[in-house]
Structures are given as structure tokens and as C-alpha cells.
């Protein structure tokens, strides 16, 4: 079973069960799927597509999960990085991602 199959199955069986929470908000399965779909469509409109590398830098939160699943659903290659790294570390990662963009 894939992550998406698991998510769809649980959303069908228990749409209003809380699935994610952070210090700002909480979402149930139904809301999570709706937000992933909405964000996925936004990413497509912005030109993010299969094989495109995307750096995901944010703290652990509900929004991170939504972004991650949305990017995964369009087939992009996600490069998650900590928001706590230095500017130099960030620049090195971006340079590495850019250098390997054709892989």
C-alpha cells in the first residue's frame, strides 16, 4: 500500500478524524486531502511538475506535510532541509540541487 492509498483509505473510512496537529492548527483526513489537492493544483499552475527538484524548508508543522504530499503527488523531487541551517549551508544545498538538476 502506498502512502496515498493509505491516506485515501483512511479519509474514506474516517473523514472527520483528526490526523495532524501542531501549535497553530489541526486537520482531519477530509481537510488534509482537500488541502493537498488544492496545493497540488497550485503547483501545477506554477510549473512544478514531475522530476522538478523543489527545496522544502520550513519547521515541522501541518503545512509541511501538506506541501510534502502535494509536491510528491505532482512527481517532483523533494529536497527537505532544516530551517535551522546556516546561510552557507543553504547556499551549498541550493548549488548542489542546481548542479544535479538534470538527474
Number of C-alpha atoms within 10 A of each C-alpha: 6 7 9 13 10 11 17 16 13 16 19 12 11 14 17 14 14 14 18 15 13 11 7 7 10 14 17 16 22 19 17 23 20 12 18 21 16 13 18 23 16 13 17 14 10 9 10 18 19 14 14 16 20 17 14 16 15 14 12 11 15 18 17 15 14 20 19 18 21 23 25 17 17 17 15 18 16 17 14 13 15 12 12 11 10 10 9 9 12 17 11 12 15 15 12 11 16 11 10 10 12 9 8
